[in-house]
């Protein structure tokens, strides 16, 4: 992978990190309404919790990818230790597994 490829991927990851940080701030800044319809309030609370969990998970993955990049381990599959294809990293820059190992992991779940 070229230095230009890594620089573009790093920029993408940094943009994703900023987006997720802002998303979490916005979710946490919206107060739950005192709507008398308890079902609606409960549903809103559940959606908010799921959005928050998802944003935190992606933010964690992005930050882990940036650490791997800084430490020189970026683009290496965590399972087979082979290289992760550049096209895969372009689509999912925080990928921890090559396409083959990801497919195996998903088939086991």
N, CA, C and O atoms as CSV, one atom per row, in Angstrom:
chain,resi,resn,atom,element,x,y,z
A,1,UNK,N,N,0.846,-1.168,0.000
A,1,UNK,CA,C,0.000,0.000,0.000
A,1,UNK,C,C,0.895,1.236,0.000
A,1,UNK,O,O,1.859,1.324,0.761
A,2,UNK,N,N,0.564,2.164,-0.847
A,2,UNK,CA,C,1.413,3.352,-0.982
A,2,UNK,C,C,1.172,4.331,0.168
A,2,UNK,O,O,0.179,4.244,0.890
A,3,UNK,N,N,2.105,5.256,0.310
A,3,UNK,CA,C,1.959,6.296,1.336
A,3,UNK,C,C,0.731,7.159,1.064
A,3,UNK,O,O,0.047,7.593,1.991
A,4,UNK,N,N,0.458,7.405,-0.228
A,4,UNK,CA,C,-0.733,8.186,-0.579
A,4,UNK,C,C,-2.009,7.454,-0.180
A,4,UNK,O,O,-2.960,8.067,0.304
A,5,UNK,N,N,-2.022,6.125,-0.389
A,5,UNK,CA,C,-3.185,5.330,0.023
A,5,UNK,C,C,-3.382,5.431,1.532
A,5,UNK,O,O,-4.496,5.651,2.009
A,6,UNK,N,N,-2.303,5.272,2.269
A,6,UNK,CA,C,-2.393,5.359,3.731
A,6,UNK,C,C,-2.850,6.735,4.184
A,6,UNK,O,O,-3.651,6.850,5.112
A,7,UNK,N,N,-2.352,7.769,3.542
A,7,UNK,CA,C,-2.747,9.128,3.912
A,7,UNK,C,C,-4.240,9.338,3.658
A,7,UNK,O,O,-4.926,9.948,4.477
A,8,UNK,N,N,-4.745,8.839,2.532
A,8,UNK,CA,C,-6.167,8.977,2.225
A,8,UNK,C,C,-7.017,8.189,3.215
A,8,UNK,O,O,-8.058,8.667,3.666
A,9,UNK,N,N,-6.575,6.991,3.549
A,9,UNK,CA,C,-7.309,6.183,4.520
A,9,UNK,C,C,-7.281,6.815,5.904
A,9,UNK,O,O,-8.288,6.797,6.612
A,10,UNK,N,N,-6.139,7.373,6.299
A,10,UNK,CA,C,-6.028,8.054,7.593
A,10,UNK,C,C,-6.999,9.242,7.639
A,10,UNK,O,O,-7.681,9.455,8.642
A,11,UNK,N,N,-7.052,10.000,6.561
A,11,UNK,CA,C,-7.960,11.148,6.510
A,11,UNK,C,C,-9.414,10.679,6.631
A,11,UNK,O,O,-10.211,11.294,7.340
A,12,UNK,N,N,-9.754,9.594,5.941
A,12,UNK,CA,C,-11.104,9.043,6.021
A,12,UNK,C,C,-11.427,8.631,7.457
A,12,UNK,O,O,-12.505,8.934,7.967
A,13,UNK,N,N,-10.495,7.944,8.101
A,13,UNK,CA,C,-10.707,7.516,9.489
A,13,UNK,C,C,-10.861,8.712,10.426
A,13,UNK,O,O,-11.700,8.694,11.326
A,14,UNK,N,N,-10.068,9.732,10.220
A,14,UNK,CA,C,-10.160,10.920,11.074
A,14,UNK,C,C,-11.505,11.626,10.881
A,14,UNK,O,O,-12.089,12.132,11.840
A,15,UNK,N,N,-11.991,11.658,9.635
A,15,UNK,CA,C,-13.301,12.250,9.369
A,15,UNK,C,C,-14.404,11.423,10.033
A,15,UNK,O,O,-15.346,11.978,10.597
A,16,UNK,N,N,-14.282,10.095,9.963
A,16,UNK,CA,C,-15.262,9.232,10.616
A,16,UNK,C,C,-15.246,9.433,12.134
A,16,UNK,O,O,-16.296,9.470,12.776
A,17,UNK,N,N,-14.040,9.562,12.696
A,17,UNK,CA,C,-13.929,9.783,14.137
A,17,UNK,C,C,-14.633,11.074,14.527
A,17,UNK,O,O,-15.407,11.091,15.484
A,18,UNK,N,N,-14.374,12.150,13.799
A,18,UNK,CA,C,-15.002,13.433,14.086
A,18,UNK,C,C,-16.521,13.333,13.959
A,18,UNK,O,O,-17.252,13.845,14.807
A,19,UNK,N,N,-16.997,12.672,12.899
A,19,UNK,CA,C,-18.434,12.506,12.704
A,19,UNK,C,C,-19.063,11.766,13.881
A,19,UNK,O,O,-20.097,12.193,14.394
A,20,UNK,N,N,-18.456,10.663,14.316
A,20,UNK,CA,C,-19.020,9.868,15.414
A,20,UNK,C,C,-18.968,10.636,16.727
A,20,UNK,O,O,-19.892,10.530,17.533
A,21,UNK,N,N,-17.912,11.404,16.960
A,21,UNK,CA,C,-17.833,12.210,18.178
A,21,UNK,C,C,-18.952,13.257,18.186
A,21,UNK,O,O,-19.608,13.470,19.205
A,22,UNK,N,N,-19.157,13.905,17.038
A,22,UNK,CA,C,-20.229,14.899,16.942
A,22,UNK,C,C,-21.600,14.242,17.079
A,22,UNK,O,O,-22.502,14.790,17.714
A,23,UNK,N,N,-21.746,13.060,16.477
A,23,UNK,CA,C,-23.008,12.338,16.576
A,23,UNK,C,C,-23.320,12.018,18.039
A,23,UNK,O,O,-24.452,12.205,18.483
A,24,UNK,N,N,-22.346,11.547,18.776
A,24,UNK,CA,C,-22.565,11.234,20.190
A,24,UNK,C,C,-22.929,12.488,20.979
A,24,UNK,O,O,-23.803,12.441,21.845
A,25,UNK,N,N,-22.274,13.597,20.692
A,25,UNK,CA,C,-22.597,14.842,21.395
A,25,UNK,C,C,-24.036,15.269,21.105
A,25,UNK,O,O,-24.748,15.718,22.003
A,26,UNK,N,N,-24.459,15.126,19.849
A,26,UNK,CA,C,-25.818,15.517,19.485
A,26,UNK,C,C,-26.862,14.609,20.136
A,26,UNK,O,O,-27.894,15.079,20.615
A,27,UNK,N,N,-26.583,13.309,20.148
A,27,UNK,CA,C,-27.530,12.369,20.763
A,27,UNK,C,C,-27.670,12.667,22.244
A,27,UNK,O,O,-28.778,12.676,22.779
A,28,UNK,N,N,-26.551,12.910,22.905
A,28,UNK,CA,C,-26.580,13.150,24.338
A,28,UNK,C,C,-27.150,14.518,24.685
A,28,UNK,O,O,-27.615,14.727,25.805
A,29,UNK,N,N,-27.121,15.459,23.734
A,29,UNK,CA,C,-27.612,16.810,23.996
A,29,UNK,C,C,-29.130,16.910,23.872
A,29,UNK,O,O,-29.730,17.845,24.402
A,30,UNK,N,N,-29.758,15.962,23.181
A,30,UNK,CA,C,-31.204,16.010,22.991
A,30,UNK,C,C,-31.877,15.432,24.232
A,30,UNK,O,O,-31.734,14.246,24.530
A,31,UNK,N,N,-32.602,16.269,24.944
A,31,UNK,CA,C,-33.268,15.748,26.148
A,31,UNK,C,C,-34.449,14.864,25.767
A,31,UNK,O,O,-35.122,15.103,24.764
A,32,UNK,N,N,-34.688,13.850,26.574
A,32,UNK,CA,C,-35.885,13.046,26.372
A,32,UNK,C,C,-37.077,13.888,26.765
A,32,UNK,O,O,-37.068,14.554,27.800
A,33,UNK,N,N,-38.093,13.855,25.941
A,33,UNK,CA,C,-39.265,14.678,26.216
A,33,UNK,C,C,-40.082,14.085,27.343
A,33,UNK,O,O,-40.016,12.885,27.611
A,34,UNK,N,N,-40.841,14.924,27.990
A,34,UNK,CA,C,-41.743,14.476,29.039
A,34,UNK,C,C,-43.096,14.085,28.461
A,34,UNK,O,O,-44.133,14.304,29.087
A,35,UNK,N,N,-43.081,13.511,27.276
A,35,UNK,CA,C,-44.297,13.105,26.582
A,35,UNK,C,C,-45.112,12.159,27.460
A,35,UNK,O,O,-44.576,11.178,27.976
A,36,UNK,N,N,-46.405,12.447,27.635
A,36,UNK,CA,C,-47.226,11.593,28.488
A,36,UNK,C,C,-47.415,10.181,27.941
A,36,UNK,O,O,-47.728,9.268,28.704
A,37,UNK,N,N,-47.236,9.988,26.671
A,37,UNK,CA,C,-47.380,8.643,26.102
A,37,UNK,C,C,-46.127,7.850,26.442
A,37,UNK,O,O,-45.100,7.994,25.778
A,38,UNK,N,N,-46.206,7.018,27.468
A,38,UNK,CA,C,-45.035,6.290,27.963
A,38,UNK,C,C,-44.422,5.385,26.904
A,38,UNK,O,O,-43.201,5.233,26.863
A,39,UNK,N,N,-45.230,4.789,26.055
A,39,UNK,CA,C,-44.692,3.909,25.017
A,39,UNK,C,C,-43.806,4.693,24.066
A,39,UNK,O,O,-42.743,4.213,23.673
A,40,UNK,N,N,-44.227,5.884,23.694
A,40,UNK,CA,C,-43.429,6.706,22.787
A,40,UNK,C,C,-42.115,7.114,23.440
A,40,UNK,O,O,-41.062,7.077,22.803
A,41,UNK,N,N,-42.176,7.498,24.694
A,41,UNK,CA,C,-40.967,7.882,25.421
A,41,UNK,C,C,-40.027,6.692,25.556
A,41,UNK,O,O,-38.812,6.836,25.417
A,42,UNK,N,N,-40.586,5.522,25.826
A,42,UNK,CA,C,-39.758,4.318,25.957
A,42,UNK,C,C,-39.119,3.961,24.623
A,42,UNK,O,O,-37.950,3.578,24.572
A,43,UNK,N,N,-39.882,4.086,23.544
A,43,UNK,CA,C,-39.343,3.780,22.215
A,43,UNK,C,C,-38.236,4.769,21.862
A,43,UNK,O,O,-37.194,4.376,21.337
A,44,UNK,N,N,-38.457,6.039,22.146
A,44,UNK,CA,C,-37.446,7.059,21.872
A,44,UNK,C,C,-36.179,6.781,22.665
A,44,UNK,O,O,-35.069,6.920,22.151
A,45,UNK,N,N,-36.351,6.394,23.901
A,45,UNK,CA,C,-35.207,6.083,24.756
A,45,UNK,C,C,-34.437,4.883,24.211
A,45,UNK,O,O,-33.207,4.879,24.222
A,46,UNK,N,N,-35.153,3.869,23.734
A,46,UNK,CA,C,-34.508,2.677,23.187
A,46,UNK,C,C,-33.736,3.001,21.911
A,46,UNK,O,O,-32.609,2.540,21.731
A,47,UNK,N,N,-34.338,3.792,21.027
A,47,UNK,CA,C,-33.666,4.189,19.792
A,47,UNK,C,C,-32.415,4.991,20.116
A,47,UNK,O,O,-31.357,4.778,19.524
A,48,UNK,N,N,-32.544,5.896,21.041
A,48,UNK,CA,C,-31.406,6.724,21.455
A,48,UNK,C,C,-30.266,5.863,22.008
A,48,UNK,O,O,-29.098,6.096,21.696
A,49,UNK,N,N,-30.608,4.879,22.822
A,49,UNK,CA,C,-29.594,3.990,23.398
A,49,UNK,C,C,-28.903,3.180,22.308
A,49,UNK,O,O,-27.686,3.000,22.347
A,50,UNK,N,N,-29.666,2.692,21.339
A,50,UNK,CA,C,-29.076,1.905,20.253
A,50,UNK,C,C,-28.186,2.766,19.361
A,50,UNK,O,O,-27.112,2.324,18.953
A,51,UNK,N,N,-28.618,3.987,19.054
A,51,UNK,CA,C,-27.786,4.902,18.264
A,51,UNK,C,C,-26.487,5.222,18.993
A,51,UNK,O,O,-25.416,5.248,18.386
A,52,UNK,N,N,-26.584,5.461,20.272
A,52,UNK,CA,C,-25.401,5.770,21.076
A,52,UNK,C,C,-24.438,4.589,21.093
A,52,UNK,O,O,-23.234,4.769,20.911
A,53,UNK,N,N,-24.953,3.393,21.309
A,53,UNK,CA,C,-24.102,2.205,21.343
A,53,UNK,C,C,-23.421,1.978,20.000
A,53,UNK,O,O,-22.236,1.650,19.942
A,54,UNK,N,N,-24.174,2.153,18.928
A,54,UNK,CA,C,-23.613,1.959,17.588
A,54,UNK,C,C,-22.524,2.993,17.294
A,54,UNK,O,O,-21.457,2.649,16.785
A,55,UNK,N,N,-22.795,4.244,17.611
A,55,UNK,CA,C,-21.807,5.294,17.370
A,55,UNK,C,C,-20.546,5.059,18.189
A,55,UNK,O,O,-19.437,5.263,17.695
A,56,UNK,N,N,-20.706,4.632,19.432
A,56,UNK,CA,C,-19.532,4.350,20.281
A,56,UNK,C,C,-18.719,3.178,19.731
A,56,UNK,O,O,-17.489,3.210,19.749
A,57,UNK,N,N,-19.406,2.149,19.244
A,57,UNK,CA,C,-18.718,0.989,18.703
A,57,UNK,C,C,-17.905,1.369,17.454
A,57,UNK,O,O,-16.748,0.972,17.318
A,58,UNK,N,N,-18.516,2.132,16.554
A,58,UNK,CA,C,-17.801,2.549,15.348
A,58,UNK,C,C,-16.651,3.468,15.718
A,58,UNK,O,O,-15.558,3.339,15.168
A,59,UNK,N,N,-16.877,4.392,16.639
A,59,UNK,CA,C,-15.805,5.286,17.085
A,59,UNK,C,C,-14.642,4.477,17.658
A,59,UNK,O,O,-13.483,4.775,17.371
A,60,UNK,N,N,-14.937,3.472,18.453
A,60,UNK,CA,C,-13.893,2.607,19.014
A,60,UNK,C,C,-13.112,1.914,17.895
A,60,UNK,O,O,-11.883,1.867,17.936
A,61,UNK,N,N,-13.817,1.378,16.898
A,61,UNK,CA,C,-13.159,0.707,15.776
A,61,UNK,C,C,-12.280,1.664,14.976
A,61,UNK,O,O,-11.179,1.302,14.560
A,62,UNK,N,N,-12.763,2.873,14.763
A,62,UNK,CA,C,-11.997,3.882,14.015
A,62,UNK,C,C,-10.739,4.261,14.790
A,62,UNK,O,O,-9.653,4.335,14.217
A,63,UNK,N,N,-10.886,4.501,16.092
A,63,UNK,CA,C,-9.718,4.861,16.896
A,63,UNK,C,C,-8.708,3.717,16.955
A,63,UNK,O,O,-7.500,3.956,16.958
A,64,UNK,N,N,-9.194,2.480,17.000
A,64,UNK,CA,C,-8.293,1.320,16.994
A,64,UNK,C,C,-7.536,1.252,15.665
A,64,UNK,O,O,-6.346,0.937,15.645
A,65,UNK,N,N,-8.213,1.543,14.566
A,65,UNK,CA,C,-7.552,1.540,13.258
A,65,UNK,C,C,-6.483,2.629,13.189
A,65,UNK,O,O,-5.402,2.403,12.644
A,66,UNK,N,N,-6.774,3.792,13.729
A,66,UNK,CA,C,-5.778,4.871,13.749
A,66,UNK,C,C,-4.569,4.478,14.607
A,66,UNK,O,O,-3.435,4.812,14.263
A,67,UNK,N,N,-4.800,3.778,15.713
A,67,UNK,CA,C,-3.680,3.294,16.534
A,67,UNK,C,C,-2.845,2.274,15.759
A,67,UNK,O,O,-1.615,2.327,15.779
A,68,UNK,N,N,-3.525,1.340,15.072
A,68,UNK,CA,C,-2.787,0.356,14.267
A,68,UNK,C,C,-1.960,1.052,13.203
A,68,UNK,O,O,-0.836,0.640,12.913
A,69,UNK,N,N,-2.511,2.101,12.625
A,69,UNK,CA,C,-1.802,2.860,11.603
A,69,UNK,C,C,-0.550,3.505,12.208
A,69,UNK,O,O,0.523,3.471,11.607
A,70,UNK,N,N,-0.694,4.084,13.386
A,70,UNK,CA,C,0.434,4.746,14.047
A,70,UNK,C,C,1.505,3.745,14.476
A,70,UNK,O,O,2.692,4.071,14.509
A,71,UNK,N,N,1.077,2.530,14.802
A,71,UNK,CA,C,2.007,1.503,15.282
A,71,UNK,C,C,2.561,0.616,14.163
A,71,UNK,O,O,3.411,-0.240,14.406
A,72,UNK,N,N,2.077,0.825,12.948
A,72,UNK,CA,C,2.585,0.051,11.817
A,72,UNK,C,C,1.885,-1.267,11.565
A,72,UNK,O,O,2.354,-2.057,10.745
A,73,UNK,N,N,0.770,-1.534,12.246
A,73,UNK,CA,C,0.059,-2.794,12.048
A,73,UNK,C,C,-1.208,-2.668,11.231
A,73,UNK,O,O,-1.999,-3.607,11.149
A,74,UNK,N,N,-1.401,-1.515,10.630
A,74,UNK,CA,C,-2.626,-1.280,9.859
A,74,UNK,C,C,-2.603,-2.082,8.563
A,74,UNK,O,O,-1.568,-2.190,7.904
A,75,UNK,N,N,-3.753,-2.641,8.207
A,75,UNK,CA,C,-3.864,-3.375,6.951
A,75,UNK,C,C,-3.456,-4.831,7.051
A,75,UNK,O,O,-3.323,-5.513,6.035
A,76,UNK,N,N,-3.253,-5.320,8.287
A,76,UNK,CA,C,-2.884,-6.713,8.517
A,76,UNK,C,C,-4.058,-7.394,9.217
A,76,UNK,O,O,-4.547,-6.899,10.233
A,77,UNK,N,N,-4.509,-8.516,8.682
A,77,UNK,CA,C,-5.637,-9.255,9.239
A,77,UNK,C,C,-5.301,-9.774,10.635
A,77,UNK,O,O,-4.217,-10.314,10.857
A,78,UNK,N,N,-6.223,-9.611,11.562
A,78,UNK,CA,C,-6.021,-10.066,12.943
A,78,UNK,C,C,-6.044,-11.580,13.075
A,78,UNK,O,O,-5.536,-12.117,14.059
A,79,UNK,N,N,-6.627,-12.284,12.096
A,79,UNK,CA,C,-6.690,-13.733,12.188
A,79,UNK,C,C,-5.560,-14.422,11.430
A,79,UNK,O,O,-4.755,-15.143,12.019
A,80,UNK,N,N,-5.507,-14.194,10.119
A,80,UNK,CA,C,-4.529,-14.935,9.302
A,80,UNK,C,C,-3.191,-14.210,9.166
A,80,UNK,O,O,-2.222,-14.778,8.662
A,81,UNK,N,N,-3.140,-12.961,9.613
A,81,UNK,CA,C,-1.944,-12.116,9.539
A,81,UNK,C,C,-1.535,-11.767,8.107
A,81,UNK,O,O,-0.438,-11.261,7.873
A,82,UNK,N,N,-2.422,-12.042,7.160
A,82,UNK,CA,C,-2.175,-11.645,5.774
A,82,UNK,C,C,-2.604,-10.205,5.565
A,82,UNK,O,O,-3.238,-9.610,6.436
A,83,UNK,N,N,-2.260,-9.642,4.415
A,83,UNK,CA,C,-2.659,-8.260,4.147
A,83,UNK,C,C,-4.159,-8.149,3.869
A,83,UNK,O,O,-4.762,-9.041,3.274
A,84,UNK,N,N,-4.737,-7.052,4.304
A,84,UNK,CA,C,-6.131,-6.739,3.980
A,84,UNK,C,C,-6.103,-5.972,2.665
A,84,UNK,O,O,-5.360,-5.001,2.519
A,85,UNK,N,N,-6.904,-6.406,1.724
A,85,UNK,CA,C,-6.937,-5.816,0.387
A,85,UNK,C,C,-7.221,-4.311,0.447
A,85,UNK,O,O,-8.063,-3.855,1.221
A,86,UNK,N,N,-6.520,-3.571,-0.365
A,86,UNK,CA,C,-6.663,-2.116,-0.416
A,86,UNK,C,C,-8.105,-1.703,-0.715
A,86,UNK,O,O,-8.606,-0.741,-0.132
A,87,UNK,N,N,-8.778,-2.427,-1.622
A,87,UNK,CA,C,-10.170,-2.098,-1.949
A,87,UNK,C,C,-11.079,-2.263,-0.729
A,87,UNK,O,O,-11.992,-1.465,-0.514
A,88,UNK,N,N,-10.825,-3.290,0.057
A,88,UNK,CA,C,-11.615,-3.492,1.274
A,88,UNK,C,C,-11.383,-2.349,2.254
A,88,UNK,O,O,-12.329,-1.845,2.857
A,89,UNK,N,N,-10.140,-1.943,2.412
A,89,UNK,CA,C,-9.839,-0.839,3.324
A,89,UNK,C,C,-10.416,0.479,2.826
A,89,UNK,O,O,-10.749,1.353,3.627
A,90,UNK,N,N,-10.533,0.625,1.537
A,90,UNK,CA,C,-11.141,1.840,0.991
A,90,UNK,C,C,-12.617,1.912,1.377
A,90,UNK,O,O,-13.135,2.987,1.680
A,91,UNK,N,N,-13.289,0.761,1.362
A,91,UNK,CA,C,-14.704,0.710,1.713
A,91,UNK,C,C,-14.908,0.704,3.227
A,91,UNK,O,O,-15.788,1.391,3.744
A,92,UNK,N,N,-14.092,-0.074,3.928
A,92,UNK,CA,C,-14.183,-0.203,5.393
A,92,UNK,C,C,-12.791,0.055,5.966
A,92,UNK,O,O,-12.071,-0.893,6.281
A,93,UNK,N,N,-12.404,1.320,6.104
A,93,UNK,CA,C,-11.033,1.619,6.528
A,93,UNK,C,C,-10.679,1.125,7.920
A,93,UNK,O,O,-9.497,1.003,8.242
A,94,UNK,N,N,-11.666,0.838,8.750
A,94,UNK,CA,C,-11.375,0.335,10.084
A,94,UNK,C,C,-11.380,-1.190,10.143
A,94,UNK,O,O,-11.363,-1.764,11.232
A,95,UNK,N,N,-11.404,-1.852,8.989
A,95,UNK,CA,C,-11.467,-3.315,8.941
A,95,UNK,C,C,-10.303,-3.949,9.700
A,95,UNK,O,O,-9.154,-3.522,9.579
A,96,UNK,N,N,-10.626,-4.971,10.481
A,96,UNK,CA,C,-9.610,-5.713,11.237
A,96,UNK,C,C,-9.261,-7.030,10.558
A,96,UNK,O,O,-8.229,-7.635,10.847
A,97,UNK,N,N,-10.136,-7.470,9.647
A,97,UNK,CA,C,-9.968,-8.782,9.028
A,97,UNK,C,C,-10.014,-8.664,7.510
A,97,UNK,O,O,-10.696,-7.799,6.960
A,98,UNK,N,N,-9.284,-9.541,6.850
A,98,UNK,CA,C,-9.373,-9.622,5.396
A,98,UNK,C,C,-10.769,-10.142,5.050
A,98,UNK,O,O,-11.476,-10.642,5.925
A,99,UNK,N,N,-11.165,-10.031,3.797
A,99,UNK,CA,C,-12.514,-10.420,3.391
A,99,UNK,C,C,-12.791,-11.892,3.697
A,99,UNK,O,O,-13.883,-12.235,4.151
A,100,UNK,N,N,-11.823,-12.753,3.456
A,100,UNK,CA,C,-12.011,-14.190,3.688
A,100,UNK,C,C,-12.247,-14.472,5.173
A,100,UNK,O,O,-13.186,-15.183,5.530
A,101,UNK,N,N,-11.405,-13.920,6.027
A,101,UNK,CA,C,-11.553,-14.160,7.469
A,101,UNK,C,C,-12.835,-13.517,8.004
A,101,UNK,O,O,-13.471,-14.076,8.897
A,102,UNK,N,N,-13.220,-12.371,7.482
A,102,UNK,CA,C,-14.470,-11.733,7.898
A,102,UNK,C,C,-15.652,-12.624,7.538
A,102,UNK,O,O,-16.586,-12.779,8.326
A,103,UNK,N,N,-15.606,-13.202,6.356
A,103,UNK,CA,C,-16.678,-14.091,5.919
A,103,UNK,C,C,-16.761,-15.322,6.839
A,103,UNK,O,O,-17.853,-15.754,7.207
A,104,UNK,N,N,-15.622,-15.869,7.198
A,104,UNK,CA,C,-15.597,-17.020,8.119
A,104,UNK,C,C,-16.179,-16.634,9.464
A,104,UNK,O,O,-16.978,-17.380,10.032
A,105,UNK,N,N,-15.791,-15.482,9.979
A,105,UNK,CA,C,-16.316,-15.019,11.278
A,105,UNK,C,C,-17.832,-14.859,11.220
A,105,UNK,O,O,-18.537,-15.279,12.137
A,106,UNK,N,N,-18.332,-14.256,10.150
A,106,UNK,CA,C,-19.771,-14.025,10.034
A,106,UNK,C,C,-20.542,-15.334,9.881
A,106,UNK,O,O,-21.665,-15.449,10.372
A,107,UNK,N,N,-19.958,-16.307,9.215
A,107,UNK,CA,C,-20.651,-17.586,9.027
A,107,UNK,C,C,-20.755,-18.357,10.337
A,107,UNK,O,O,-21.639,-19.202,10.476
A,108,UNK,N,N,-19.885,-18.092,11.291
A,108,UNK,CA,C,-19.906,-18.768,12.593
A,108,UNK,C,C,-20.924,-18.141,13.547
A,108,UNK,O,O,-21.290,-18.746,14.554
A,109,UNK,N,N,-21.373,-16.950,13.235
A,109,UNK,CA,C,-22.289,-16.246,14.149
A,109,UNK,C,C,-23.704,-16.582,13.886
A,109,UNK,O,O,-24.596,-16.075,14.566
